[in-house]
Amino acid sequence: MRHDADKRQAWLTSPIARHIWTTKYRWQKAGRAREDGIEDSWRRVARAVAAVEPNGRDLWEARYFEILRGFRFLPGGRILANAGTGQRVTLFNCFVMGLIEDDMEGIFEALKEGALTMQAGGGVGYDFSTLRPAGTLARSAARIASGPVPFMQVWDAMCTTVLSTGARRGAMIASLRCDHPDIIDFIEAKREPGRLRHFNLSVQVSDAFMQAVEAGADWSLVYPAAALDGDADAEVVQRCWPGHDEPVACRVLARLPAQDLWARIMRATYESAEPGVLFVDRINEFNNLASRETITTTNPCGEIPLPPYGACNLGSLNLVQFVRDPFTPRARLDLDAVRETATVATRLLDNVIDCSWFPLEAQAEQARGSRRIGLGITGLADALIMLGLHYAETAAQREAARVMATVCHAAYRSSIQLAREKGSFPLFARDACLESRFVRTLPEDISAGIAGSGIRNSHLTAIAPTGTISLLADNVSSGIEPVFGARYTRKLLNAQGQYEQFELEDYALRHWREQRNAAADLPASFVEARNLPPEAHLAMQAALQPFVDNAISKTINVPEDFPFDKFRDLYRKAWKAGLKGCTTFRANPVTGELLSSGAEQADDMQGAHCCTIEREGD
């Protein structure tokens, strides 16, 4: 019996992988473990998602199991933990909550919905732009508004309370328009360590604002006039605003140089790693459902822009499993195997929509109406090392783009075939889909397939952070991030709520040592994140963006001694490179360290960035 148990654990080759499987993904029921090894978890997931197949369930279960086995395909954490357990929890990683109505009833209804979603296992995103700016008087209620940031503190306290009940670690994102009058308070909100620690912050940056920055023009801060009491003769401009189908009259409440506001954003993110930026015009321009929805925010890690009550589930191809003859002149990526796996993974993620429970009916309607999925990649940096490609080289960016194009096109072709079998997503409108900016970039056979057969899913690709599931898969590099370090120390909570320390070695490094008898120098392609210029991070993200219809979660790691004069243009470069969003992390006394390379991590993570490298896109 002992031999069988050891065999079932063979895939979990490191203590941290066994710890993560035991504490996060192993099925427990009534206090008793129901799985002996990771293969049992893969079998459970495969059986659960195959159960919604109308025909050939045994065949599809076998095919799903095959791509899961050996960590070729890593489903999002909610899928791996919960599929097939019968628990009343969601299999979806990502949610954006509904519009926050600007009154106490609406605010606390939104708070309740967020609590229910988080309790069920979802990360949530909010746009707080609908809340009146601090100090203004409501026309209907004659009460002075406190503004978005104080209400965000209520959400933060709620998250702390929900987590204290035993829910998994939660995360939220708050976004605010760059023309909201409280934008400076929002930008500065996380300067104080530990404040709003369950939130990521991102500014909704418009093209108009960026053009004002470029031109050195003034920038108006506004709010819908109909919601405000006061001077009827005040200056009014027409602006699109969340909750309104058409542009509305907005009162100009302040004006400042656009470059001054931009400098505040950049100084705050330099000193506290917050806020990030969402380039909302580009998000909407390349949205496959742009004809019917406007997006203003994302899930907590930024890879899934969503409309109100939108939801998406995630999964990643583990690229190290597709490298053939690593560390040799013959090293190559098996793109045929990538294509095959992406085809099956698309079907698996589509089935997750039908076998998941949703905290709110509005979320179920959105998910089933659009059938969004987010298929991506992880282990990119390790795969590049094994191929002999340096992360900062143009050749590495070209290879990364080639594999992401393969994933994207396989997913779209698979979704077209699924539409032939099961029908298109309910919100599908053929002409609008074919005219969408992203679909127009796809190969001709895909456009023809959509025209003739429709498509099963409105969106198909996303690149998520995969910190936890990448550790489970033997510490492969996370998402498209560079390798954090050759060796480093991690502290993770155990089932008793205490920290355990683990010594980690990078996946590619360990395989290099094994192949070269542990004595050889590191290959020239091995590079750690801290030794890369920020421009290399941007270049990699930009290389992959053309093949991602959702978005990319990517953090630009910046050394502590990196000068602000060079840092201040990073977000502008991201906008010019065509990205949908950008975040940075510069370790300093306010932000702390993401991970520890050699030294111990601090037990007190109260001030830590809530979506660090350890988080998967969940």
Phi, psi and omega in degrees: 000318181299320180298318180297318179297318178298321180296320180292337180269002190299331181288336182269089192270354181231154178302322182291325178295318179294322178297314182294317179298315183295319187270337186245325193238345179288131182288122176242138177219130180054039177077008183235136178292132180256003181227139181268338182200172184298330178297327176296322177295315178300318180295319179300314180296313181301317181294319183295315183284334177286338184297338180268359176292135180288333181217155172063041184299320180296319179297314182289325175301317179295320181289321177294318179299322183295322180281336176283322185298130179079013176065032174289320177235127182251104177290157177305154186303325180293326178291311183297323182283326196242338183298130177082004181268344183078004180283150181274069179223157182278150173265002183267140180276326199231135176221146163244133186276171184288172178303135176271110179290143186274061171205164187298322179296315180294319180298314184280339170292318177296321177298316179298315180298321177296319179297317180295321180292317180293321179298328180277355175111008182262143167274147189232148176239145181225146166252114182268010185293340182285346181277135182300147179294153181302138174088352180274158182255127178288136181295322186275321189256348181056038177243147179280129181282145176271340178095167184297316189298316176300325178288330174299327177294328175295316177298319181298319177294322177300316181298317177301318181293317179299318181293329181292346179274000177107001176293159179292167181303127185257167176207151177223157169237139173244132175238156179215141179299147179287352177250011176285138183298340179265019186298325181291318176301321179296314181300321185271000193297332185252021175295326181277122181304134177088349180280138180050045190287347176266003181251140154266149178242137174219136176274131173282106185259122180268160174298323180299320178293315180298323178293326176293323176297313181298322184273353184069031184269170173281160182227131183267137174256128194222167173205147182308126186294328184297339182269355188245142169273167174124209191291115179288343182265006181294156179297137182232140175231159177268126178221146167291142183214141181303138182094356180234134181283334181237161175304145182236159177289123180240134179279134176281116182258342178197163177214139180210161177297131180302324181293329177293317178295319178298318179297323178296318178300311185291322178293319180295316182288330176296320186267340183221009179063015177217143004266164164276184178231143171244120178275085194292329178294320178290322177303314182284326179299323183256018177279125180296343177247031183299335182288345184231356182211152174241130184254135179235352180206182188224179169290171188304326183263358168092358185273350181232095170290135186219151173281174176307131181067014178289154181213154180206147174247158193232157171194155186225137170281131182271100192296334181298335180284354182246007176275127178254141180051055183297151176061027176230166176298343181267002185303137183199159172269133178277089184290335175295318178291322175301314182298314179300313183294319178298324179297313180288321181297324177300316179294319179300311182294326176296321179294329179303325179303322185275342181250006179268150167266150181237139179298326183231144179296325179299326177291319178298318180297316179294315183296317182283336178285320182259335182052043176296137167227165181227087178270129182218205183226155170218169182074016184300310184298318178295321178298319178297319178300315181294336177272355181081025182247129179280133186307326184274356183277150176300324180297324178292319178295322178295318179294320177298317179295323181296317181287324179291324175298320178299315179297312182300310185290325176295320180295316179296318179294322177296319181293326175295317178297321177297324177296323177297322182279317193238352181100156178285165176297144188304329182273006183297130172232112192305307185296317180296321179296313182294333180273352183294147189299319182289315182299328180293345178272352187278159179304154187300323182294332178288315177301317179296322178296318178295318180298322185271327188237350187081192180210146188282331188230137181289325180223148188228335187236144175202151175243111186258160166289139186230038189305311186288312182289336175288327172295319177301324182273035174077035174060051169282157180299147189274127176054232176252016178290151170296165173300130180292311181196155178299313176221142179199171184251136176236145170242127179232149178287141174262183184296340180269003179081013178254153179280136169246141182259138181230137173266123185247148172233136182300144183304308183295320179298315181298319180290327174297314180298317181296319182288328184253020178059031170067002186256338188287155174295159179296147178295155181297338182281350182280121180218141178262156185305319185290347180260008179258141173289149179306327180298332178292322176299312180299318183296321179292316179298318180294326180295329184265338185306323181299346183247017182235112183275340169273253177202185185235129171269116183210129178251126176275109178281126184240130178299151182300327183269011179292126186291142181298326181300330176274327183292325193298342181260003186297313181293326177294320177296323178297318178298314181292335180278357177088018181281159178268345179185171183201142172224154177230161173217118176239114181297133177196179183301334179280313186278333187076191179257142174295311179219172180248129177254088181107301180282163181288148170285152176289139175294327183275103181257022186298328182262008186288153175298131191284343175241066180283181181299338181287342184278138165275174180281070184226000000 
